[in-house]
Amino acid sequence: MNHPSVGIAARLEAEPIIWLATVRPTGRPHLVPLWFVWMSGSIYLCVAGGSVKVRNIAANPAVALALESGSAPVVVEGQATVLARPWPEEVVQGFQRKYSWRITTDSEYDTLIAVALQRWLMAQT
């Protein structure tokens, strides 16, 4: 997969919200805004383990992600994986730096998802 431009990588590091699209087992889409960390070519999401998005990923790990700006779109497809604990410390620190959020002690958001990016659909600087 091509790597994002320097401008896109900077936006992935700085922007607070990314939209995650998953597909329900019935084929209906599910779209939600989430906090995220971009690190080492992957996007990480910390979510509630019993959520619709986690159930959807278990049935079909193919996802799409998009930054919020409609005037400078960044859209990418990837494969999502639920990570077992212990979670990578650099990702835990990434959430701490970006949001002042210690994900390892959050009792509601108890599931870490890694999205390996496969294809950039739209990337503008």
VENVENQUI-V777511 format. One record per backbone hydrogen bond with DSSP energy under -0.5 kcal/mol. NH is the residue of the N-H (numbers start at 1). CO is the residue of the C=O. E is the energy in kcal/mol with one decimal. If there is no record, write none. Layout:
NH&CO&E  NH&CO&E
This chain:
9&5&-2.7  10&6&-2.2  11&7&-1.8  12&8&-2.6  13&9&-1.7  14&10&-1.9  15&11&-3.2  18&34&-2.4  19&66&-3.3  20&32&-3.1  21&64&-3.2  22&20&-0.5  22&30&-2.7  24&28&-3.2  27&24&-2.5  30&22&-2.4  32&20&-2.1  34&18&-2.8  37&44&-1.9  39&37&-0.5  39&42&-2.7  42&39&-1.9  43&115&-1.9  44&37&-3.1  45&113&-2.5  47&45&-0.6  47&111&-2.9  51&48&-1.8  55&51&-2.0  56&52&-2.9  57&53&-2.3  58&54&-2.0  59&55&-1.4  60&56&-2.6  63&78&-2.6  64&21&-1.8  65&76&-2.7  66&19&-1.8  67&74&-1.9  68&17&-0.7  75&122&-2.8  76&65&-2.4  77&119&-2.9  78&63&-2.2  79&116&-2.0  80&61&-2.9  81&114&-2.4  83&81&-0.5  83&112&-3.1  91&88&-0.9  92&88&-2.1  93&89&-2.8  94&90&-1.5  95&91&-2.1  96&92&-1.8  97&93&-2.8  98&94&-2.4  99&95&-2.6  100&96&-1.8  101&95&-1.0  103&101&-1.2  105&102&-1.6  106&103&-0.8  107&105&-0.5  110&108&-1.3  111&47&-2.2  112&83&-0.6  113&45&-3.2  113&111&-0.5  114&81&-2.9  115&43&-3.0  116&79&-2.5  116&114&-0.6  117&41&-0.9  117&115&-0.7  118&77&-3.1  119&77&-1.7  121&75&-2.5  121&119&-0.6  122&75&-1.8  124&73&-1.4
